[in-house]
Amino acid sequence: MSQLNKLATATIPNNGGELVLLQHEDEFTIKLSGARGVLMNSRVYNSEQELAKLGCAHIKSKENAAVLVGGLGMGYTLATALACVTESSKVTVAELIPEVVEWNRGALGECAGKPLEDARTEVRLGDIADLIKQQKADFDAILLDVDNGPEGITNNANNWLYTPAGLNALYNCLRPKGMLAVWSAGPDALFIKQLKKSGFAVNDKMVRARPGKGSRHVVFLAKKP
Ligand SMILES: C[S@@+](CC[C@H](N)C(=O)[O-])C[C@H]1O[C@@H](n2cnc3c(N)ncnc32)[C@H](O)[C@@H]1O
């Protein structure tokens, strides 16, 4: 622990405490304050990449595809989404915490290959919930990794996203045959039920934290008919 350098902190809105950015040599960690533990480590990102590969598989060769990623974190899901879609496509990334975007414009951004510099990336600062409440059916894929899964951890207000109202708003933002992909720390049968009730056809896929090993996480794949 003593070798970890504290580089910066950021306040999480809605009394969510703090995010802390730490560095040890070329390894970065983003921690949540209190006992909530590590949000991201720059050496463990396979499941974040899988989220994008699974969520964008149906639009690999589609021209002018539109993808929404929430949130930015260390940029691995964003970078993989950019690698999965065509040159004419656009990837919007919604990030709640301005400092996270700043960190990714600096040294942290090197980890995922500086995806914010890709001309197809658009950053929307703010709560993804506000964005989806206003948006029309404009996305072919929504890749959601703002929490530990269908349960708010970074920001208590995130719980709304996983309610029938939140899922309905996400559904309405998708084009026909669009895919909502949700990263989760583990399985959640109730969430699958809720997704089905909201009109999605649902699959879930186990993904490992590191290629072929590490913790078993889940990506929920919810397709709009
Ligand atoms: C686990 S990290 C995402 C990791 C990312 N998939 C990656 O590949 O590095 C969660 C991110 O979501 C952001 N976030 C949390 N709640 C949000 C919200 N309501 N709207 C937008 N971003 C949010 C956090 O600030 C954090 O940057």
The ligand as an ORCA input file, in Angstrom:
! r2SCAN-3c Opt
* xyz 0 1
  C     -16.479      0.838    -13.346
  S     -16.124      2.368    -14.089
  C     -16.271      2.015    -15.810
  C     -15.121      1.234    -16.332
  C     -15.051      1.221    -17.848
  N     -15.987      0.241    -18.388
  C     -13.650      0.926    -18.351
  O     -13.516      0.156    -19.312
  O     -12.692      1.452    -17.809
  C     -17.615      3.287    -13.806
  C     -17.572      4.698    -14.372
  O     -18.919      5.178    -14.473
  C     -18.974      6.517    -14.020
  N     -20.365      6.748    -13.607
  C     -20.984      6.336    -12.473
  N     -22.271      6.684    -12.479
  C     -22.493      7.339    -13.650
  C     -23.639      7.944    -14.239
  N     -24.821      7.949    -13.610
  N     -23.517      8.541    -15.447
  C     -22.307      8.539    -16.103
  N     -21.185      7.975    -15.586
  C     -21.281      7.384    -14.383
  C     -17.937      6.540    -12.905
  O     -17.538      7.850    -12.595
  C     -16.817      5.683    -13.508
  O     -15.978      6.465    -14.307
*
